[in-house]
């Protein structure tokens, strides 16, 4: 067993195999350690996020090393059968890699009984184990930018089904009409850890209907009533998103936390209008976003320092400031200009928006496609009818940092690990000794970076999928890193050289395109090596 640092609040436990990983996970679920917030099991690792004010890394390590790893988890009685059209574009390549005929690949896949070991990568994506060993094939050297939903695929010892269109490097052997993820089901994920799974060939056996046409429940943010205070969105050049502090406790279904990229700004916006700090706000990329208020209210905008103009019903225009309460009257139109610094601002309204939570949170996860609908032009947003407990508005809120501008250099502290040893000494040096350009391909999933010198790996070995944390600096084969933000995949198959310290994550969420990042390597605690438990 090895315990590897991920960040100030996350450890990665590396174990001998999947059996030990699932045994440790089951032990910590049955007999929890106070202070553990979340766990993400993977092929041979267990990622653990903990509250440092309750649990230290050293005490957590001591607890982990006392657990029995010899127990094996009995599979569930639940059997899920999946219809497949074996028409995948990699089917012939899989046959060539395995030395089998296409017919033999299909036969061996349909004759296998799989078990859902864990969920990750995307909501409803189950990692299936127990298939025919002859079907073990490596990932593609060049991942596809988009794999269709329902693709049945192989990678290493795993089989799986992509629940939605997404990038991926697995070998596609077929497609299924079944929906792996459907919010109208309880639970939404068709595959749950422990379930048994069998595939059958649609060419040889028909299936009466399928779940493919089931529509997810409406995640609309409004329930309109005549008397409710409303904001009408007049313009939204970039769709805005409802966000709160995140969606926790859903990792078993492959759902990560998401949440506001600048949590401090969201909390400040709520304090300015007297709301509880976790009340949902709207995360906006400013530059033309505009809305009209139907009645008297108080709003606040925090985060990126964008110009704010207010045109009243008579046509008179005044300006307002960020981090200050803004009083609105019926018919007032608020417009946000382009922010010279920063990337995102947060709109709060006194009393809070009426928004329907999805899996316990109002956050919109853009990768997982979980949460309320994006806020676009024409949307009508309402304020909660039930008056919450309101506090006095705060008049002393200020930004936690100076927002970066395009072309400026932003320094982010990095905790090295868990896979720093996958890189050469030159690769580690080049992480911190050069500037990394923020590319236009960046979004809420991650900041895609470009550097003159790619990060050099020791070899081209494949990393079994393991949990990833917000702030992780993942390095694909190109050597050009991706800095994961709140909507990152729950698990990943490329090595993470380091993770941005939690206290710099809000700053990372405000870095605009064409800014540059300098990574400053810091040491918080060393790798902990222990003998097998």
Secondary structure, DSSP 8 states (H G I E B T S, - for coil): -EEEEEETTEEEEE-SSHHHHHHHHHHHHHS--TTEEEEEE-SSEEEEEE-TTT--HHHHHHHHTTS---------S-EEEEEEB---TTHHHHHHHHT--HHHHHHHHHH--EEEEEE-SSTT-EEEE---GGG-B---SS-EEEE-TTEEEEEBTEEEE-SSSEEE-SEEEEE-SS-SB-TTSSSSBS--TT-EEEEEETTTS--S--GGG-------S----TTS-EEEEEE-SS-BEEE-S---S-GGGT------SSHHHHHHHHHHHT--TTS-EEEE--SS-EEEESS-EEEEEEES-EEEEEE-TTS-EEEE-TTS-EEE-TT-EEEEEEESS-S-EEEEETT-B----BTTB---BTTTTBSS--B-TT-EEEB-SS--------S----SS----TT-EEEEEEEE-SSGGGB-HHHHHHHHHS-EEE-TT--SSEEEEE-SS---BS-------EE--TTEEEE-TTS-EEEE-TT--SEESS-EEEEE-GGGHHHHTT--TT-EEEEEEE-SS--EE----
